[in-house]
Amino acid sequence: MNTTDGLVERFMATLQILIVTFMDLQHHQTAWDEYLNEFMLAYNSNVHESTKFLPFNLVHDHRLRSLVSPDSGVQSVPHIEYAIQTKDFLSKNHHSQAKDAILFNEHRQEPSIRVGDKVLTNFPVHSNAAPGRAAKLVRSWCGYFRVTTILSPDCFNVVDIATSKVW
């Protein structure tokens, strides 16, 4: 047996304890997968029993700084100054995004979809079709469909190949 198997089993046991402790099954809380980031933060920000270090520090090679850390470096900023700093940051970020969009779109080609082509279709509404599961774990792409009519470069009429239902 590999020694890492024990580490994985120990991590999975710890994760299970975190999930069971956090979730209230009497109130039908079954969407535990929506809280994996919080569980991982809790695991990575506590001293590991065997290494005596925080896993975060070992992976990222620096100390974890969170909002609850007394030395997090967060300073009080007056409301008006905060608003000005935020506006400046957002305007700089927006210009950067606009430049990236222009560069991306310079080389982008329109999709070459023709009548009769097989396609998959994205149905984000169907993401809520699985109660008790996070939307990110539910498939939103459906298919195969056959293109029957081209309405515009990015809008098509399609028919479901399996059921012959027209969409």
C-alpha positions, 0 to 999 in steps of 0.5 A: 500500500502506498503511503499517500493512500493513507494521506488521501484517506485521512483528508477524505475523512476530515472533509467528511467531518467538515461536511457533516458538521456544517450541513443540517440534514434535518432541514434538507441541506443537501447542496454540500458541493456548493460549499467546497471552497469554504471547506477547503479554506477551513482545511488549508488554514488549520495546522496539519497534524503530521506536518505541523504547518498550514497546508496553504503555507506549504503550497503557496510559500507564504503565510495565509492572510485572511480578513480575520487575521490580526495582521492582515494589513487591512487599513481603515480608509475614509468612505470618499477615498475608498469610492475614488480608489474603487472608481479608479481601479474599475476604470483601469480594469475596464480599459484592460478588458476592452483592449483584450476584447479587441485583440481577441475579436481581431482573430475571431472567425464566425462559426461556419454552421450550415443547414444539416450540421449536427450541433450541441445546444446550451440550455442553462435553464436546465441547470436547475433541473437537478434538485439538491445538486449545484448548478455547476455539476449539472450538464447544460449542453444537450444534443445532438440537434440538426440545424434546419434553418439559419436565422442569423449568424448566431441564431438557428432553428434546430431539431432534436435528432433523438425525439424529432422535437423542433426547437 
